[in-house]
Amino acid sequence: MSALGSRALGVALGLLLDRTLGEPPTRWHPVARFGTAMQAVEGRLYADSRPRGVLHAAIGVGLGAGGGLLLRRTLGPTASTAAAVWIAGAGRMLRSTAADIERHLVADDLDGARAALPSLVGRDPSALDSSGVCAAVVESLAENTVDAVVAPALWGLVGGAPGALAHRATNTMDAMVGHRSPRHLRYGWASARLDDGMAWVPARALAALVAALAPSRAAEVARLVRRDAPAHPSPNAGVAETAVAAALGVELGGPLSYAGRVEDRPRLGDGPRPVPADVNRARRLVDHAELALVGACLAVAATDALLTRRPRRTAP
C-alpha cells in the first residue's frame, strides 16, 4: 500500500475509533496536556503584539506536528494516523451533547437545555427561547463538524499523524487565544488566521458532503452558500452553517450574546427558525457526513491496495 493508501486507511480507522470509543478521558487527553503547555508558553511569551503571537502559534504547531512525528515513528504510518485522527476528532461527543440538549427541549425543559448549552457553544443562553437554543445547537453541529471531523480527516489524509495533530494544535490555540478579546486582539491574530487557513478547504468539503447527502436541496445549498456565507464574520463557519441551514430548509444566524458582547450575526438560509426536530435532523446529517468520509477513505485505501499489488512471478 502506498503512503496515501496507508493514510486513508488510518483516517477511516481513526474516525471509527472516535465513533466507537469517544474521546480519551480528560485527565489523559493529549489535547488537554497541550492546552496546559500552551498556557505556560503564553505566560512566558505574552506581549500585546503580533510578532509574539506568531511565535506562540509556531511553537504550538511545532508541538502538534512533532507529536505526530513521534507517533509515526513509534506506531508506523497507518496506526499513527488512526491514533492522531482519534485524538484530534470529537464527532461522537459533539453529536452526543447535541442529543442531550435535544432531549431537554423535547421534554419542554428549557432551563435544562439552557444549562447544557455552554458545553457546546460559547454564547450566553440565558435569554434564548427554545428556537434560539435549537439554532445555537444546529450552528454548533455545522461549525464544529468541520473542526472535529472533516478537518482532522483531511489533514490526516494529506499529512498523516503530523498533519492531523498540527491542525488540532491550531484549532486549540484559536480557542484559547484567537477570540477577539482586548488581551488577545493582537497576540491571538496569528493563531486565528492560521486556524482560518487550515479549515478553509474542510469547511467547503463539508458543504459539498451536505449537498451530496441532500440531493433534492443541493442546488439550494450552493445558491445560499454563495448568497449568505460571505456576510458571516468567519470565512468557514458561515459556509458550514449556511450549507446545513439550506439542507434542512431553516434559517440560522441573527443576534447573539458571546463572551460579554452582543453581535448581530447575518441570517443564514431561507425558512422558519429551527425547532427540536431540526436538531435531530442536523445531528443525523453531520453523522452521515462522517460516515461518508469513512466510506470514501476506505474506498481510497482499497483502490490503492489493488493498484499497488504486485503480480506474482510464475515459475519458468
Secondary structure, 3 states (H helix, E strand, C coil): CCHHHHHHHHHHHHHHHHHHHCCCCHHHCHHHHHHHHHHHHHHHHCCCCHHHHHHHHHHHHHHHHHHHHHHHHHHCHHHHHHHHHHHHCCHHHHHHHHHHHHHHHHCCCHHHHHHHHHHCCCECCCCCCHHHHHHHHHHHHHHHHHHHHHHHHHHHHHHHHHHHHHHHHHHHHHHHHCCCCCCCCCCCHHHHHHHHHHHHHHHHHHHHHHHHHCHHHHHHHHHHHHHHHHHCCCCCHHHHHHHHHHHHCCCEEEEEEECCEEEEEEEECCCCCCCHHHHHHHHHHHHHHHHHHHHHHHHHHHHHHHHHCCCCCCCC
